[in-house]
């Protein structure tokens, strides 16, 4: 969430910058400033009345002591009138603050100056590629056929138990899942991340803190009776660990990692791209989160990109890194890099990670601040996160890419100590 100070002081620059996200902020910026002007006037009137009421309250005793009973009673009546007026103004102020808040949360984060213009994934910028042409598509089966052949994943059973998009992993398919989770967590720990195991349901305040609410409530599963939400990513509970916290500059960087199941309604997703593991309602993911000093957050973003790149390199998967254009970025992100891996059996690229810098956007919602050494003033921190990695499409790419001529699936070398088997089939 942008601060009202930023919006007032940088109105034209903000409107221009948000054009990169294809967002027209002109009218809403005008409404925000007008509402803030109203808020300031009401606040000033309330402050003036409170000050006058306090002044009169001090005088009343002196008037009574001086025998000026009539004047004292008039002053008492005025203080009563001021109290009633204060109640009225307080209600107006509260309503105006709510109106202002509801307007501000409609404005997306300002994109970084390096974000390319564009409207969709077709306009994203490929930064670099790795393990190019490692897997040929000829003769490769899609992962859903492999899963059925070797009884690794049962999509129909998941449909019976819950519904479409909730697969059941079986035998070596389940072990491969567990191996990937352990591998990703070990790699994160080696990179200095501290592991946590957070709840997988969160309250409304947590959803608001990281920007899922009110923007994405339709994409989250809602537990209505308790007003909880199933998490779409570990980013939500892990980042919210630092909600309403004041840190010290010397605490940076704060690095956390977590494995969680993730839940997404994926409302409106239909067609061939949702087959098999390509798009699920429940999936496993390891997340990395950093809280960083504003001066170092973009250096940290590059380090996080290198961490994720190291994972796909070690898995031996063909990959590419893309910088998202303004039209394909999330509401809350200032800059995002996506990782895509090649799925040979489908002859297509699958997104497996997004690594983003949110600058102060989440921190302002979270009231996540820090103090420089020896300073009293608090400053908003920067938050960053990334998938490291999301499992379903990684599993799909491994099953499809590592098919051998005899039909067996070779396990990537780095996973063998975790799976304790080298082949499927």
Residue pairs with C-beta under 8 A, 6 or more apart in sequence:
1 104
1 105
1 107
1 211
1 361
1 364
1 365
2 14
2 104
2 107
2 109
2 110
2 361
2 364
3 360
3 364
3 380
4 32
4 36
4 100
4 104
6 14
7 14
7 29
7 32
7 33
7 104
7 107
8 33
8 36
11 29
11 33
14 25
14 29
14 107
14 110
15 24
15 25
15 26
15 29
17 110
17 111
18 24
18 25
18 107
18 108
18 110
18 111
19 326
20 111
20 115
20 117
20 326
21 108
21 111
21 326
21 327
21 329
22 119
22 326
22 327
23 107
23 108
25 107
28 103
28 106
28 107
29 107
31 103
32 100
32 103
32 104
32 107
35 96
35 99
35 100
35 103
36 100
38 96
39 93
39 96
39 97
39 100
42 89
42 92
42 93
42 96
43 93
45 89
46 86
46 89
46 90
46 93
49 82
49 85
49 86
49 89
50 82
50 86
52 82
53 78
53 79
53 82
53 83
53 86
56 75
56 78
56 79
56 82
57 79
59 75
60 72
60 75
60 76
60 79
63 69
63 71
63 72
63 75
64 72
105 214
108 331
108 332
109 331
109 332
109 333
109 334
109 358
109 359
109 361
110 334
110 359
111 326
111 329
111 333
111 334
111 335
112 298
112 334
112 335
112 357
112 359
114 323
114 335
115 323
115 324
115 325
115 326
115 329
115 334
115 335
116 123
116 124
116 125
116 323
116 325
116 326
117 123
117 325
117 326
117 327
118 124
118 325
118 326
118 327
118 328
119 325
119 327
119 328
120 325
120 327
120 328
121 328
123 325
123 327
123 328
124 322
124 323
124 324
124 325
124 328
124 338
125 322
125 323
125 325
126 320
126 321
126 322
127 320
127 321
127 322
127 323
127 337
128 320
128 321
129 318
129 319
129 320
129 321
130 309
130 312
130 313
130 318
130 319
130 320
131 312
131 313
131 316
131 317
131 318
131 319
132 318
133 318
134 316
134 317
134 318
134 342
134 401
135 318
135 342
135 344
135 400
135 401
135 402
136 344
137 344
137 345
137 347
139 403
139 405
140 344
140 345
140 400
140 401
140 403
141 149
141 345
141 400
141 403
142 275
142 276
142 343
142 345
142 346
142 400
143 276
143 277
143 343
143 345
143 346
143 395
143 396
143 399
143 400
144 153
144 155
144 275
144 276
144 277
145 345
146 152
146 345
146 399
146 400
146 403
146 409
147 153
147 154
147 155
147 173
147 276
147 399
149 407
149 425
150 171
150 172
150 173
150 409
150 424
150 425
151 170
151 171
151 173
152 169
152 170
152 171
152 172
152 173
152 176
152 399
152 424
153 167
153 168
153 169
153 170
153 173
153 276
153 277
154 167
154 168
154 170
155 164
155 167
155 168
155 276
157 168
158 164
158 165
158 166
158 167
158 168
159 166
161 168
162 282
163 281
164 281
165 266
165 274
165 279
165 280
165 281
165 282
166 280
166 281
166 282
167 277
167 280
169 176
169 177
172 419
172 421
172 424
173 395
175 419
175 420
175 421
176 395
176 398
176 411
176 415
176 419
176 424
177 284
177 391
177 395
178 418
179 415
179 418
179 419
180 284
180 389
180 391
180 394
180 395
180 415
180 418
181 259
181 284
181 286
181 391
182 418
183 414
183 415
183 418
184 259
184 286
184 311
184 388
184 389
185 195
185 257
185 259
185 286
187 307
187 310
187 311
187 314
187 388
188 195
188 257
188 286
188 288
188 307
188 388
189 195
189 257
191 255
191 288
191 307
192 255
193 255
193 256
193 257
193 288
194 255
194 256
194 257
195 256
195 257
195 258
196 238
196 241
196 256
196 257
196 258
197 258
197 259
197 260
198 234
198 237
198 238
198 241
198 258
198 260
199 231
199 237
200 230
200 231
200 237
200 260
200 261
200 263
201 223
201 228
201 229
201 230
201 231
202 228
202 229
202 231
202 236
202 237
202 240
203 227
203 228
203 229
204 213
204 227
204 229
205 240
205 243
206 229
206 236
206 237
206 240
206 243
207 213
207 217
207 220
207 229
207 236
208 214
208 365
209 236
209 239
209 240
209 243
209 362
209 365
209 366
210 235
210 236
210 239
210 240
210 332
210 362
210 365
210 366
211 330
211 331
211 332
211 358
211 361
211 362
211 365
212 219
212 220
212 229
212 232
212 236
213 229
215 331
215 332
216 232
216 331
217 229
218 265
218 267
219 232
219 264
219 265
219 266
219 267
220 229
220 230
220 232
220 263
220 264
220 265
221 229
221 230
221 263
221 265
222 228
222 229
222 230
223 229
223 230
230 263
231 237
231 260
231 262
231 263
232 262
232 263
232 264
233 260
233 262
233 285
233 287
233 385
233 387
234 258
234 259
234 260
234 262
234 285
234 286
234 287
234 289
235 287
235 289
235 385
237 258
237 260
238 256
238 258
238 287
238 289
238 385
239 289
239 291
239 362
239 366
239 383
239 385
240 366
241 256
242 254
242 291
242 366
242 368
242 381
243 366
243 367
243 368
244 366
244 367
244 368
245 368
245 369
246 369
246 370
246 371
246 378
247 254
247 291
247 368
247 369
247 370
247 371
247 381
248 370
248 371
248 373
249 293
249 370
249 371
249 372
249 373
250 373
251 291
251 370
252 291
252 292
252 293
252 296
252 370
252 381
253 290
253 291
253 292
253 293
253 296
253 300
254 290
254 291
254 292
255 288
255 289
255 290
256 288
256 289
256 290
257 286
257 287
257 288
257 289
257 388
258 286
258 287
258 289
259 284
259 285
259 286
259 287
260 284
260 285
260 287
261 282
261 283
261 284
262 282
262 283
262 284
262 285
262 390
263 281
263 282
264 280
264 281
265 281
266 274
266 279
266 280
266 281
269 279
273 279
276 396
277 283
277 392
277 393
277 395
277 396
278 346
278 350
278 392
278 393
278 396
280 392
283 390
283 391
283 392
284 390
284 391
284 392
285 387
285 389
285 390
285 391
286 387
286 388
286 389
287 385
287 386
287 387
287 388
288 304
288 307
288 385
288 386
288 388
289 383
289 384
289 385
290 300
290 304
290 383
290 384
290 385
291 368
291 381
291 382
291 383
291 384
292 300
292 381
292 382
292 383
292 384
293 370
293 381
293 382
294 359
294 360
294 379
294 380
294 381
294 382
297 357
297 359
297 382
297 384
298 335
298 357
300 357
300 384
301 335
301 337
301 355
301 356
301 357
301 384
304 355
304 384
304 386
304 388
305 321
305 337
305 355
305 386
307 386
307 388
308 339
308 353
308 355
308 386
308 387
308 388
308 389
309 319
309 321
309 339
311 388
311 389
312 319
312 339
312 341
312 352
312 389
313 319
314 412
314 414
315 394
315 398
315 412
315 414
315 415
316 402
316 412
316 413
317 341
317 342
317 394
317 397
317 398
317 401
318 341
318 342
318 401
319 339
319 340
319 341
319 342
320 339
320 340
320 349
321 337
321 338
321 339
321 340
322 337
322 338
322 340
323 335
323 336
323 337
324 333
324 336
324 337
324 338
324 354
329 336
330 336
330 354
330 356
332 356
332 358
332 361
332 362
333 356
333 357
333 358
333 361
334 356
334 357
334 358
334 359
334 361
335 356
335 357
336 354
336 355
336 356
336 357
337 354
337 355
337 356
338 351
338 353
338 354
338 355
339 351
339 352
339 353
339 354
339 355
339 387
339 389
340 349
340 350
340 351
340 352
341 349
341 350
341 352
341 393
341 394
341 397
342 348
342 349
342 350
342 397
342 401
343 349
343 350
343 393
343 396
343 397
343 400
343 401
344 397
344 400
344 401
344 403
345 399
345 400
345 401
345 403
346 396
346 400
350 393
350 396
350 397
351 393
352 387
352 389
352 390
352 393
352 394
352 397
353 386
353 387
353 388
353 389
353 390
354 386
354 387
355 384
355 385
355 386
355 387
356 384
356 385
356 386
357 382
357 384
358 382
358 383
358 384
358 385
359 382
359 383
360 380
360 381
360 382
361 383
362 368
362 383
363 369
363 380
363 381
363 382
363 383
364 380
366 383
368 380
368 381
368 383
369 378
369 379
369 380
369 381
370 378
370 379
370 381
371 377
371 378
371 379
372 379
398 409
398 411
398 412
399 409
399 424
402 409
402 410
402 411
402 412
403 409
404 410
404 423
407 425
408 423
408 424
408 425
409 423
409 424
409 425
410 422
410 423
411 419
411 421
411 422
411 423
411 424
416 422
